């Protein structure tokens, strides 16, 4: 994978197309003005943007935002360009479109260190189809291509994969480089013991991750709703807990084949349950994992929080993806908070990936104590699974 170091050092006045991941949440204020609700992804790209500006590059930024179907104005990049302007202290011009004569003219008019942001690249239907004509039009805007959008690197789209093959000087940005090196290092030469903590809703979403860690982790801790298919496969009652039939079969197959695995598989030993998922529900802690009829498991229990925390505390490397319960609702946040605090306190290398896990460490004020927070949920999981990422492969 080529990096910024592989590009010409002098980029003065050269147009550089930078694929960023500015797919950020927006909010409308009382005055009707739409602004960026969370600028984490924008801030993550600032080191690459500033490095290229310092080298005199004329930057053309391209990103998607949401899933537009017909160029909906509420998915315009305008609020994003305004927030970026505030963060870097220079005006960021919003292009009138993604490609076309007006966009080309705006790109050619850029001076050294100036910044142009293209409109939402998914306004163009050819983006997700990796349309060669759209890729060629994007490539024609610049002489250098930099991909810093790890969150979109697992998609073979025109702006992430197609365009890269059409620009000779291409490279990974600092964020993409760090993501790939960190996650690859975690898999290939982790400081041990390697403890993987997986949560979330469905076993089927993470079965390949489970299989990967089966052979390379020392401990695999499973919480969240993912534990209930395993309990069902073991013959426990799960009540009204989230538990799909297909997940039970996957869990049963996994358990049956676990003998001889490197990783020790650890499941919760107690649970927090309630009759419904609501802030005013009455949580009840049960010692054991059999959920009564009419109740649902909504968090790991205190004994599990302690045991999981002890495993994490002794780890040389931790990978965490997925909450331990419905942490957005306070009565069921304790398990996820305990795991987040344990990961933050771990003296080893800690990696948190996935939107909900990242949201948890941010909510609990622990983000600055994590070694690496991945900006790409789907991309990080696919990399961990061992899949090739099109956006990364195109930078070879």
Secondary structure, 3 states (H helix, E strand, C coil): CCEHHHCCCCCCCCEEEEECCCCCCEEECCCCCEEECCCHHHHHHHHHHHHHHHCCCEEEEECCCCCCCCCCHHHCCHHHHHHHHHHHCCCEEECCCCCCHHHHHHHHCCCCCCEEECCCHHHCCCCCCCCHHHHHHHHCCCCEEEECCHHHCCCCCHHHHHHHHHCCEEEECHHHHHHHHHHHHHHHCCCCCEEEEECCCCHHHHHHHHHHHHHHCCEEEECCCHHHHHHHHCCCCECCCCCCHHHHHHHHHHHHCCCCCCCEEEECCEEEEECCCCCCCCCEEEECCCECCCCEEEEECHHHHHHHHHHHHCCCEEEEECCCCCCCCHHHCHHHHHHHHHHHHCCCEEEECCHHHHHHHHHCCCHHHCCEECCCHHHHHHHHHCCCCHHHHCCC
